[in-house]
């Protein structure tokens, strides 16, 4: 939130997970003078009837590699974008005191996995896990769990 008529100047909005706004939308950028700003590698989940984004003036903002749960306005679309369910794990309740970071983790089949554009200025996720050469879109890097039936044989 900023002053009316302000704008984003040298701002990076990257590697976030925005989920289910109950007021207007998850991303709202109105008129203003935007300069050298980036919205990249974010998940925008809006499951209800509200729009996934409202962007009135995209000039001066680069959008890319975001995952949108529904088609965003053309003013917010960018290269490398993905449209569809982010496949969040939603492992906790959402009532008072129940919501945990695990709710926002992506599953193994999420289209956000390995779909982000690497950024030199954002190298770790929400938990401090390194992003690596093939980062995921969103706040948390997906880590694959080893298979439960893994056996190691020696001498063969």
DOMIVEX-680733 format. One record per residue: residue number from 1; residue in one letter; x, y, z of N, C-alpha, C, O in turn. Coordinates in nm, 4 decimals. Layout:
! DOMIVEX-680733
     n   res       n.px       n.py       n.pz      ca.px      ca.py      ca.pz       c.px       c.py       c.pz       o.px       o.py       o.pz
   NUM     A          X          Y          Z          X          Y          Z          X          Y          Z          X          Y          Z
...
This chain:
! DOMIVEX-680733
     n   res       n.px       n.py       n.pz      ca.px      ca.py      ca.pz       c.px       c.py       c.pz       o.px       o.py       o.pz
     1     X     0.0848    -0.1181     0.0000     0.0000     0.0000     0.0000     0.0887     0.1235     0.0000     0.1883     0.1302     0.0720
     2     X     0.0519     0.2184    -0.0798     0.1296     0.3412    -0.0888     0.0383     0.4582    -0.1157    -0.0833     0.4420    -0.1265
     3     X     0.0962     0.5756    -0.1264     0.0146     0.6947    -0.1492    -0.0489     0.6937    -0.2881     0.0087     0.6412    -0.3834
     4     X    -0.1658     0.7510    -0.2981    -0.2346     0.7604    -0.4259    -0.1479     0.8367    -0.5253    -0.0968     0.9445    -0.4949
     5     X    -0.1317     0.7788    -0.6455    -0.0509     0.8424    -0.7487     0.0975     0.8179    -0.7324     0.1763     0.8666    -0.8134
     6     X     0.1391     0.7430    -0.6289     0.2806     0.7114    -0.6080     0.3269     0.6164    -0.7166     0.3011     0.6405    -0.8345
     7     X     0.3924     0.5126    -0.6807     0.4344     0.4134    -0.7775     0.5444     0.3262    -0.7227     0.6063     0.3584    -0.6212
     8     X     0.5684     0.2157    -0.7903     0.6773     0.1257    -0.7539     0.8036     0.1753    -0.8225     0.8081     0.1878    -0.9449
     9     X     0.9060     0.2034    -0.7430     1.0331     0.2508    -0.7976     1.1435     0.1595    -0.7444     1.1680     0.1542    -0.6239
    10     X     1.2100     0.0872    -0.8360     1.3175    -0.0063    -0.8008     1.2711    -0.1100    -0.6982     1.3414    -0.1379    -0.6011
    11     X     1.1536    -0.1661    -0.7204     1.0947    -0.2630    -0.6289     1.0991    -0.4016    -0.6920     1.0718    -0.4177    -0.8110
    12     X     1.1340    -0.5019    -0.6108     1.1297    -0.6409    -0.6542     1.0282    -0.7132    -0.5666     1.0433    -0.7189    -0.4446
    13     X     0.9249    -0.7682    -0.6295     0.8271    -0.8529    -0.5611     0.8483    -0.9914    -0.6188     0.8030    -1.0211    -0.7293
    14     X     0.9174    -1.0763    -0.5436     0.9591    -1.2053    -0.5982     0.9490    -1.3161    -0.4943     0.9663    -1.2939    -0.3744
    15     X     0.9203    -1.4367    -0.5443     0.9167    -1.5582    -0.4629     0.8208    -1.5456    -0.3443     0.8585    -1.5745    -0.2307
    16     X     0.6994    -1.5035    -0.3698     0.5953    -1.4975    -0.2672     0.4826    -1.5916    -0.3050     0.4709    -1.6338    -0.4201
    17     X     0.4002    -1.6240    -0.2070     0.2778    -1.6991    -0.2320     0.1628    -1.6168    -0.1760     0.1497    -1.6006    -0.0547
    18     X     0.0796    -1.5651    -0.2656    -0.0375    -1.4861    -0.2284    -0.1583    -1.5779    -0.2411    -0.1799    -1.6365    -0.3471
    19     X    -0.2374    -1.5914    -0.1347    -0.3468    -1.6886    -0.1391    -0.4781    -1.6321    -0.0872    -0.4862    -1.5800     0.0241
    20     X    -0.5802    -1.6436    -0.1704    -0.7202    -1.6231    -0.1349    -0.7516    -1.4949    -0.0594    -0.7915    -1.4983     0.0570
    21     X    -0.7333    -1.3825    -0.1262    -0.7760    -1.2546    -0.0700    -0.9262    -1.2584    -0.0460    -0.9999    -1.3196    -0.1234
    22     X    -0.9717    -1.1945     0.0589    -1.1152    -1.1886     0.0866    -1.1705    -1.0475     0.0665    -1.2893    -1.0234     0.0882
    23     X    -1.0851    -0.9550     0.0254    -1.1289    -0.8167     0.0108    -1.1472    -0.7796    -0.1362    -1.2607    -0.7652    -0.1817
    24     X    -1.0380    -0.7637    -0.2115    -1.0483    -0.7209    -0.3516    -0.9765    -0.8150    -0.4462    -1.0355    -0.8661    -0.5414
    25     X    -0.8482    -0.8377    -0.4194    -0.7639    -0.9207    -0.5056    -0.6310    -0.9437    -0.4349    -0.5994    -0.8754    -0.3375
    26     X    -0.5534    -1.0396    -0.4837    -0.4229    -1.0645    -0.4241    -0.3161    -0.9654    -0.4663    -0.2215    -0.9405    -0.3916
    27     X    -0.3301    -0.9087    -0.5850    -0.2348    -0.8105    -0.6364    -0.3125    -0.6930    -0.6925    -0.3915    -0.7083    -0.7857
    28     X    -0.2898    -0.5765    -0.6357    -0.3598    -0.4560    -0.6803    -0.2579    -0.3449    -0.7001    -0.2012    -0.2932    -0.6038
    29     X    -0.2352    -0.3086    -0.8260    -0.1441    -0.2011    -0.8608    -0.2228    -0.1003    -0.9434    -0.2638    -0.1292    -1.0559
    30     X    -0.2432     0.0158    -0.8877    -0.3237     0.1169    -0.9549    -0.2349     0.2122    -1.0332    -0.1201     0.1800    -1.0638
    31     X    -0.2876     0.3285    -1.0652    -0.2112     0.4254    -1.1429    -0.0957     0.4791    -1.0595    -0.0992     0.4751    -0.9365
    32     X     0.0026     0.5274    -1.1252     0.1213     0.5818    -1.0606     0.2358     0.5747    -1.1592     0.2222     0.5197    -1.2685
    33     X     0.3467     0.6297    -1.1202     0.4651     0.6254    -1.2043     0.5550     0.5142    -1.1534     0.6288     0.5306    -1.0563
    34     X     0.5471     0.4009    -1.2213     0.6279     0.2849    -1.1850     0.7571     0.2885    -1.2656     0.7560     0.3192    -1.3848
    35     X     0.8697     0.2567    -1.1993     0.9987     0.2617    -1.2654     1.0853     0.1443    -1.2211     1.1021     0.1205    -1.1015
    36     X     1.1405     0.0704    -1.3187     1.2402    -0.0324    -1.2917     1.1964    -0.1294    -1.1821     1.2735    -0.1571    -1.0902
    37     X     1.0745    -0.1809    -1.1906     1.0233    -0.2732    -1.0891     0.9889    -0.4077    -1.1518     0.9614    -0.4168    -1.2714
    38     X     0.9909    -0.5123    -1.0688     0.9750    -0.6491    -1.1158     0.8749    -0.7225    -1.0267     0.8798    -0.7111    -0.9043
    39     X     0.7839    -0.7979    -1.0890     0.6951    -0.8922    -1.0200     0.7216    -1.0267    -1.0847     0.6798    -1.0516    -1.1977
    40     X     0.7923    -1.1145    -1.0115     0.8473    -1.2351    -1.0744     0.8497    -1.3524    -0.9769     0.8770    -1.3355    -0.8580
    41     X     0.8207    -1.4709    -1.0287     0.8341    -1.5964    -0.9539     0.7385    -1.6071    -0.8353     0.7717    -1.6701    -0.7349
    42     X     0.6213    -1.5467    -0.8456     0.5216    -1.5494    -0.7386     0.4072    -1.6434    -0.7734     0.3768    -1.6654    -0.8906
    43     X     0.3438    -1.6989    -0.6694     0.2189    -1.7725    -0.6858     0.1061    -1.6788    -0.6451     0.1093    -1.6186    -0.5378
    44     X     0.0066    -1.6674    -0.7321    -0.1138    -1.5901    -0.7034    -0.2323    -1.6865    -0.7096    -0.2778    -1.7234    -0.8178
    45     X    -0.2814    -1.7266    -0.5928    -0.3944    -1.8190    -0.5829    -0.5177    -1.7407    -0.5403    -0.5183    -1.6777    -0.4345
    46     X    -0.6221    -1.7445    -0.6225    -0.7485    -1.6809    -0.5880    -0.8593    -1.7781    -0.6263    -0.8989    -1.7858    -0.7426
    47     X    -0.9098    -1.8534    -0.5261    -1.0041    -1.9609    -0.5552    -1.1493    -1.9133    -0.5661    -1.2312    -1.9816    -0.6275
    48     X    -1.1820    -1.8004    -0.5091    -1.3196    -1.7514    -0.5140    -1.3490    -1.6754    -0.6410    -1.2833    -1.6947    -0.7434
    49     X    -1.4485    -1.5887    -0.6334    -1.4919    -1.5135    -0.7513    -1.4141    -1.3847    -0.7719    -1.4276    -1.3217    -0.8768
    50     X    -1.3334    -1.3438    -0.6757    -1.2555    -1.2215    -0.6907    -1.1500    -1.2382    -0.7997    -1.1054    -1.3500    -0.8256
    51     X    -1.1096    -1.1288    -0.8637    -1.0055    -1.1400    -0.9662    -0.8707    -1.1756    -0.9030    -0.8456    -1.1441    -0.7867
    52     X    -0.7858    -1.2404    -0.9795    -0.6541    -1.2798    -0.9304    -0.5604    -1.1590    -0.9225    -0.4639    -1.1605    -0.8460
    53     X    -0.5882    -1.0547    -1.0012    -0.5053    -0.9336    -0.9987    -0.5812    -0.8174    -1.0610    -0.6684    -0.8363    -1.1459
    54     X    -0.5464    -0.6971    -1.0171    -0.5926    -0.5731    -1.0785    -0.4680    -0.4889    -1.1003    -0.4027    -0.4477    -1.0045
    55     X    -0.4351    -0.4634    -1.2261    -0.3173    -0.3833    -1.2595    -0.3618    -0.2789    -1.3616    -0.3889    -0.3114    -1.4772
    56     X    -0.3688    -0.1549    -1.3181    -0.4177    -0.0482    -1.4058    -0.3088     0.0111    -1.4934    -0.3352     0.0477    -1.6079
    57     X    -0.1864     0.0214    -1.4417    -0.0783     0.0820    -1.5188     0.0466    -0.0046    -1.5064     0.1195     0.0070    -1.4080
    58     X     0.0729    -0.0918    -1.6051     0.1889    -0.1799    -1.5954     0.3194    -0.1169    -1.6437     0.4251    -0.1788    -1.6312
    59     X     0.3147     0.0039    -1.6984     0.4369     0.0653    -1.7505     0.5396     0.0807    -1.6388     0.5082     0.1314    -1.5311
    60     X     0.6619     0.0369    -1.6652     0.7691     0.0439    -1.5668     0.7789    -0.0785    -1.4779     0.8658    -0.0851    -1.3909
    61     X     0.6886    -0.1780    -1.4991     0.6902    -0.3020    -1.4204     0.7067    -0.4187    -1.5164     0.6350    -0.4284    -1.6160
    62     X     0.8007    -0.5069    -1.4868     0.8190    -0.6288    -1.5644     0.7563    -0.7445    -1.4886     0.7914    -0.7702    -1.3734
    63     X     0.6639    -0.8142    -1.5529     0.6009    -0.9338    -1.4960     0.6585    -1.0550    -1.5673     0.6658    -1.0567    -1.6902
    64     X     0.7001    -1.1579    -1.4908     0.7437    -1.2818    -1.5557     0.7456    -1.3970    -1.4568     0.7628    -1.3785    -1.3363
    65     X     0.7274    -1.5155    -1.5110     0.7381    -1.6423    -1.4376     0.6528    -1.6446    -1.3108     0.6972    -1.6933    -1.2068
    66     X     0.5315    -1.5924    -1.3193     0.4368    -1.6015    -1.2083     0.3393    -1.7148    -1.2374     0.3110    -1.7451    -1.3533
    67     X     0.2884    -1.7768    -1.1325     0.1851    -1.8778    -1.1471     0.0542    -1.8147    -1.1023     0.0419    -1.7703    -0.9881
    68     X    -0.0427    -1.8107    -1.1915    -0.1744    -1.7517    -1.1663    -0.2769    -1.8643    -1.1617    -0.2801    -1.9481    -1.2518
    69     X    -0.3600    -1.8677    -1.0592    -0.4606    -1.9734    -1.0500    -0.5724    -1.9562    -1.1511    -0.6431    -2.0520    -1.1826
    70     X    -0.5888    -1.8364    -1.2016    -0.6812    -1.8100    -1.3124    -0.6184    -1.7024    -1.3992    -0.5258    -1.6337    -1.3561
    71     X    -0.6671    -1.6878    -1.5182    -0.6055    -1.5963    -1.6137    -0.5993    -1.4542    -1.5577    -0.7019    -1.3976    -1.5202
    72     X    -0.4796    -1.3969    -1.5521    -0.4666    -1.2596    -1.5033    -0.5040    -1.1611    -1.6133    -0.5153    -1.1996    -1.7297
    73     X    -0.5232    -1.0345    -1.5774    -0.5453    -0.9355    -1.6830    -0.4206    -0.9259    -1.7707    -0.3097    -0.9539    -1.7252
    74     X    -0.4391    -0.8868    -1.8949    -0.3267    -0.8744    -1.9883    -0.2182    -0.7826    -1.9328    -0.1001    -0.8007    -1.9625
    75     X    -0.2575    -0.6853    -1.8534    -0.1609    -0.5905    -1.7962    -0.0659    -0.6553    -1.6957     0.0366    -0.5963    -1.6612
    76     X    -0.0982    -0.7755    -1.6482    -0.0127    -0.8445    -1.5518     0.0532    -0.9690    -1.6091     0.1332    -1.0330    -1.5408
    77     X     0.0219    -1.0043    -1.7315     0.0785    -1.1240    -1.7936     0.2238    -1.1015    -1.8314     0.2636    -0.9904    -1.8664
    78     X     0.3023    -1.2076    -1.8241     0.4422    -1.1962    -1.8623     0.4968    -1.3268    -1.9150     0.4309    -1.4306    -1.9080
    79     X     0.6157    -1.3210    -1.9670     0.6825    -1.4394    -2.0182     0.7064    -1.5420    -1.9092     0.7372    -1.5058    -1.7956
    80     X     0.6926    -1.6686    -1.9420     0.7170    -1.7764    -1.8469     0.6053    -1.7979    -1.7477     0.6188    -1.8803    -1.6572
    81     X     0.4936    -1.7251    -1.7620     0.3816    -1.7420    -1.6691     0.3189    -1.8797    -1.6839     0.3251    -1.9412    -1.7903
    82     X     0.2583    -1.9272    -1.5749     0.1860    -2.0533    -1.5717     0.0451    -2.0214    -1.5221     0.0285    -1.9470    -1.4255
    83     X    -0.0567    -2.0777    -1.5882    -0.1951    -2.0600    -1.5459    -0.2475    -2.1954    -1.4994    -0.2431    -2.2929    -1.5745
    84     X    -0.2967    -2.2019    -1.3764    -0.3523    -2.3272    -1.3252    -0.3364    -2.3359    -1.1752    -0.2850    -2.2444    -1.1108
    85     X    -0.3808    -2.4463    -1.1215    -0.3704    -2.4679    -0.9774    -0.2237    -2.4830    -0.9379    -0.1500    -2.5580    -1.0020
    86     X    -0.1804    -2.4121    -0.8325    -0.0410    -2.4262    -0.7899    -0.0134    -2.5573    -0.7177     0.1027    -2.5911    -0.6950
    87     X    -0.1168    -2.6317    -0.6812    -0.0959    -2.7584    -0.6111    -0.0417    -2.7404    -0.4711     0.0458    -2.8156    -0.4280
    88     X    -0.0936    -2.6400    -0.3985    -0.0496    -2.6210    -0.2602    -0.0938    -2.7405    -0.1769    -0.2001    -2.7974    -0.2015
    89     X    -0.0129    -2.7787    -0.0787    -0.0426    -2.8961     0.0022    -0.1555    -2.8723     0.1025    -0.2277    -2.9661     0.1363
    90     X    -0.1720    -2.7507     0.1502    -0.2817    -2.7136     0.2416    -0.2928    -2.8127     0.3581    -0.4003    -2.8671     0.3835
    91     X    -0.1813    -2.8359     0.4287    -0.1757    -2.9388     0.5318    -0.2302    -2.8957     0.6678    -0.2336    -2.9770     0.7601
    92     X    -0.2720    -2.7728     0.6826    -0.3269    -2.7293     0.8109    -0.4628    -2.6653     0.7880    -0.5019    -2.6379     0.6746
    93     X    -0.5338    -2.6421     0.8971    -0.6582    -2.5684     0.8873    -0.6298    -2.4213     0.8630    -0.5151    -2.3776     0.8717
    94     X    -0.7332    -2.3453     0.8328    -0.7164    -2.2025     0.8080    -0.7868    -2.1170     0.9124    -0.7936    -1.9949     0.8987
    95     X    -0.8392    -2.1809     1.0165    -0.9047    -2.1054     1.1238    -0.8029    -2.0329     1.2099    -0.6823    -2.0504     1.1923
    96     X    -0.8511    -1.9512     1.3035    -0.7606    -1.8773     1.3925    -0.6620    -1.9701     1.4634    -0.7016    -2.0662     1.5294
    97     X    -0.5327    -1.9396     1.4487    -0.4280    -2.0169     1.5138    -0.3936    -2.1480     1.4459    -0.3059    -2.2195     1.4942
    98     X    -0.4591    -2.1825     1.3359    -0.4359    -2.3117     1.2693    -0.3437    -2.3029     1.1480    -0.2748    -2.4000     1.1166
    99     X    -0.3408    -2.1911     1.0806    -0.2662    -2.1802     0.9554    -0.1161    -2.1902     0.9802    -0.0611    -2.1198     1.0650
   100     X    -0.0508    -2.2785     0.9052     0.0930    -2.2983     0.9204     0.1618    -2.2788     0.7858     0.0955    -2.2820     0.6821
   101     X     0.2937    -2.2587     0.7853     0.3650    -2.2445     0.6575     0.3460    -2.3641     0.5645     0.3503    -2.3492     0.4424
   102     X     0.3248    -2.4828     0.6221     0.3058    -2.6016     0.5401     0.1861    -2.5936     0.4463     0.1828    -2.6625     0.3444
   103     X     0.0884    -2.5107     0.4792    -0.0299    -2.4931     0.3942     0.0118    -2.4400     0.2570    -0.0523    -2.4699     0.1563
   104     X     0.1201    -2.3608     0.2537     0.1640    -2.2916     0.1324     0.2677    -2.3696     0.0515     0.3092    -2.3233    -0.0548
   105     X     0.3105    -2.4868     0.0992     0.4079    -2.5675     0.0251     0.3442    -2.6238    -0.1016     0.2244    -2.6523    -0.1050
   106     X     0.4258    -2.6395    -0.2055     0.3760    -2.7000    -0.3284     0.4012    -2.8506    -0.3252     0.4968    -2.8974    -0.2635
   107     X     0.3142    -2.9252    -0.3923     0.3300    -3.0693    -0.4027     0.4241    -3.1073    -0.5147     0.4668    -3.0225    -0.5930
   108     X     0.4562    -3.2355    -0.5220     0.5523    -3.2857    -0.6204     0.5070    -3.2633    -0.7642     0.5908    -3.2470    -0.8528
   109     X     0.3765    -3.2622    -0.7889     0.3273    -3.2453    -0.9258     0.2885    -3.1007    -0.9571     0.2269    -3.0748    -1.0605
   110     X     0.3229    -3.0079    -0.8711     0.2878    -2.8675    -0.8934     0.3559    -2.8119    -1.0178     0.4742    -2.8378    -1.0402
   111     X     0.2822    -2.7352    -1.0995     0.3464    -2.6712    -1.2140     0.4437    -2.5603    -1.1727     0.5160    -2.5071    -1.2570
   112     X     0.4461    -2.5253    -1.0442     0.5414    -2.4249    -0.9945     0.6808    -2.4832    -0.9735     0.7791    -2.4094    -0.9660
   113     X     0.6891    -2.6173    -0.9640     0.8183    -2.6826    -0.9399     0.9121    -2.6604    -1.0574     0.8772    -2.6881    -1.1722
   114     X     1.0297    -2.6110    -1.0283     1.1369    -2.5892    -1.1254     1.0983    -2.4914    -1.2371     1.1584    -2.4950    -1.3445
   115     X     0.9988    -2.4036    -1.2140     0.9480    -2.3151    -1.3195     0.9858    -2.1680    -1.3010     0.9455    -2.0838    -1.3812
   116     X     1.0630    -2.1360    -1.1962     1.1004    -1.9966    -1.1712     1.2226    -1.9575    -1.2530     1.2988    -2.0418    -1.3004
   117     X     1.2380    -1.8286    -1.2675     1.3566    -1.7730    -1.3314     1.4584    -1.7449    -1.2210     1.4279    -1.6676    -1.1301
   118     X     1.5786    -1.8047    -1.2249     1.6766    -1.7790    -1.1178     1.7063    -1.6297    -1.1050     1.7209    -1.5585    -1.2044
   119     X     1.7147    -1.5847    -0.9808     1.7450    -1.4436    -0.9514     1.8638    -1.4398    -0.8563     1.8599    -1.5014    -0.7498
   120     X     1.9672    -1.3695    -0.8930     2.0868    -1.3616    -0.8100     2.0659    -1.2937    -0.6759     2.1424    -1.3171    -0.5823
   121     X     1.9623    -1.2089    -0.6648     1.9414    -1.1371    -0.5392     1.8453    -1.2079    -0.4450     1.8223    -1.1586    -0.3345
   122     X     1.7880    -1.3220    -0.4841     1.7014    -1.4011    -0.3961     1.7495    -1.5449    -0.4062     1.7149    -1.6159    -0.5007
   123     X     1.8289    -1.5881    -0.3093     1.8959    -1.7178    -0.3213     1.8437    -1.8252    -0.2259     1.8807    -1.9418    -0.2398
   124     X     1.7590    -1.7890    -0.1296     1.7029    -1.8865    -0.0366     1.5514    -1.8664    -0.0280     1.4993    -1.7604    -0.0626
   125     X     1.4819    -1.9705     0.0190     1.3366    -1.9614     0.0310     1.2955    -1.9169     0.1714     1.3799    -1.8763     0.2512
   126     X     1.1675    -1.9247     0.2009     1.1107    -1.8838     0.3296     1.1814    -1.9492     0.4478     1.2004    -1.8858     0.5516
   127     X     1.2205    -2.0756     0.4326     1.2863    -2.1506     0.5394     1.4387    -2.1426     0.5347     1.5055    -2.2038     0.6180
   128     X     1.4952    -2.0685     0.4390     1.6395    -2.0591     0.4256     1.6992    -2.1675     0.3389     1.8213    -2.1819     0.3334
   129     X     1.6149    -2.2448     0.2704     1.6621    -2.3505     0.1813     1.7144    -2.2854     0.0534     1.6460    -2.2003    -0.0036
   130     X     1.8338    -2.3229     0.0065     1.8877    -2.2646    -0.1166     1.7962    -2.2887    -0.2356     1.7372    -2.3958    -0.2496
   131     X     1.7853    -2.1884    -0.3204     1.7008    -2.1979    -0.4402     1.7658    -2.2835    -0.5481     1.6947    -2.3567    -0.6170
   132     X     1.8943    -2.2782    -0.5656     1.9631    -2.3605    -0.6645     1.9424    -2.3127    -0.8071     1.8868    -2.2056    -0.8309
   133     X     1.9882    -2.3942    -0.9016     1.9863    -2.3581    -1.0430     1.8475    -2.3717    -1.1056     1.8194    -2.3068    -1.2063
   134     X     1.7602    -2.4549    -1.0480     1.6239    -2.4750    -1.0991     1.5237    -2.4432    -0.9892     1.4634    -2.5347    -0.9330
   135     X     1.5046    -2.3155    -0.9572     1.4175    -2.2803    -0.8449     1.2693    -2.2981    -0.8774     1.2288    -2.3048    -0.9935
   136     X     1.1909    -2.3055    -0.7710     1.0463    -2.3157    -0.7819     0.9831    -2.1773    -0.7716     1.0386    -2.0875    -0.7084
   137     X     0.8677    -2.1609    -0.8335     0.7880    -2.0400    -0.8155     0.7249    -2.0473    -0.6765     0.6828    -2.1544    -0.6328
   138     X     0.7184    -1.9347    -0.6081     0.6528    -1.9294    -0.4774     0.7504    -1.9118    -0.3628     0.8714    -1.9027    -0.3835
   139     X     0.6967    -1.9070    -0.2415     0.7752    -1.8752    -0.1232     0.8647    -1.9893    -0.0761     0.9672    -1.9652    -0.0123
   140     X     0.8268    -2.1138    -0.1072     0.9018    -2.2271    -0.0545     0.9507    -2.3179    -0.1652     0.8761    -2.3546    -0.2560
   141     X     1.0772    -2.3531    -0.1556     1.1394    -2.4455    -0.2498     1.0887    -2.5858    -0.2183     1.0923    -2.6299    -0.1034
   142     X     1.0418    -2.6548    -0.3207     0.9942    -2.7918    -0.3029     1.1142    -2.8844    -0.2899     1.2083    -2.8763    -0.3689
   143     X     1.1111    -2.9702    -0.1928     1.2178    -3.0691    -0.1795     1.1559    -3.2071    -0.1920     1.0564    -3.2375    -0.1263
   144     X     1.2137    -3.2886    -0.2744     1.1612    -3.4226    -0.2954     1.2020    -3.5130    -0.1803     1.3190    -3.5173    -0.1423
   145     X     1.1062    -3.5845    -0.1254     1.1350    -3.6797    -0.0185     1.1867    -3.8090    -0.0812     1.1418    -3.8481    -0.1890
   146     X     1.2799    -3.8747    -0.0147     1.3276    -4.0022    -0.0694     1.2152    -4.1053    -0.0656     1.1283    -4.0982     0.0214
   147     X     1.2155    -4.2006    -0.1581     1.1102    -4.3024    -0.1580     1.1135    -4.3834    -0.0295     1.2206    -4.4093     0.0254
   148     X     0.9968    -4.4233     0.0181     0.9868    -4.4990     0.1429     1.0376    -4.6405     0.1317     1.0710    -4.7014     0.2333
   149     X     1.0448    -4.6957     0.0107     1.0878    -4.8346    -0.0065     1.2306    -4.8456    -0.0596     1.2654    -4.9458    -0.1221
   150     X     1.3125    -4.7455    -0.0359     1.4501    -4.7449    -0.0858     1.5327    -4.8496    -0.0109     1.5320    -4.8543     0.1121
   151     X     1.6032    -4.9329    -0.0863     1.6903    -5.0344    -0.0273     1.8285    -5.0191    -0.0886     1.8415    -4.9946    -0.2085
   152     X     1.9294    -5.0331    -0.0079     2.0673    -5.0272    -0.0563     2.1281    -5.1657    -0.0460     2.1320    -5.2250     0.0618
   153     X     2.1748    -5.2162    -0.1566     2.2350    -5.3505    -0.1620     2.3841    -5.3340    -0.1848     2.4270    -5.2494    -0.2633
   154     X     2.4597    -5.4122    -0.1185     2.6041    -5.4090    -0.1412     2.6514    -5.5473    -0.1844     2.5869    -5.6479    -0.1550
   155     X     2.7627    -5.5513    -0.2533     2.8226    -5.6790    -0.2927     2.7595    -5.7412    -0.4152     2.7848    -5.8582    -0.4440
   156     X     2.6781    -5.6670    -0.4882     2.6198    -5.7264    -0.6093     2.6925    -5.6842    -0.7324     2.6562    -5.7252    -0.8427
